[in-house]
C-alpha cells in the first residue's frame, strides 16, 4: 500500500495519471501531461533546447540535425519546438528530413548514428534530446571515422553523468535533478499532510554545460 506517488516515467499515460490521481496524491517530475490536473516540477524544455541549438550555431554549425524521441512524450515535443525556434531565430530554414526520430528504449545510439550518416545533407551539428542516446551515437560516429567535434558537434539534454566520462566530454543542457527530486518530494509531503500547495506548476532553471 502506498500513500502517494512521484511520477517520473514519460511513458505513463494521461489516463492512468487521472485514474490514480483520483485516489492518491501524485506529483509529476520532469515529464508532465497536458490536460492532467496534477502538480508538477520540471525545467523549461523548449527554452533549454533553444539554448542548446543556439550554442551550436554560435560555434559555426549551420546544418544542424535533431535526434528526437518519437511518441507522445511532452519533453520530446517541447525540445523539438525549441530546436525549430532556434533555427528560425538565427535565419536558418528548418528541414524535416534533418529530424531523426528514435523509439525510447528500443533504438540505440549506434542505429541513430547510422541514420545521421545516411542523411543526404552534410551534418555539422546535432542536438540530441536525451544524453544517453547522444553518448552512444557519439561513440559510433567516432568509430566510423567522424571527428567530434571537428566534423560534427554534439549537444545533449539531461545532464547525465555519462556526459562526463565519454570522450570527448559532452556539452549538455543539465536539469537540476536533485532540486527537482527535492521540490517534488516536498510538494508530495505537503499534499499528504492535507496542505494546499502554494505553487502547483514549478519550473526550475537549467544550465547549459559547455564541455569539449
Secondary structure, 3 states (H helix, E strand, C coil): CCCEEEECCCCCCHHHHHHHHCCCEEEEECCCCCCCCCEEEEECHHHHHHHHHHHHHHCCCCCEEEEEECCCCHHHHHHHHHHHHHHHHCCCCCCHHHEEEECCCCCCHHHHHHHHHCCCCCCCEEEECCHHHHHHHHHHHHHCCCCCCCCCEEEEEECCCHHHHCCCCCEEEECCHHHHHHHHHHHHHHHHCCCCCCCCEEEECCEEECCC
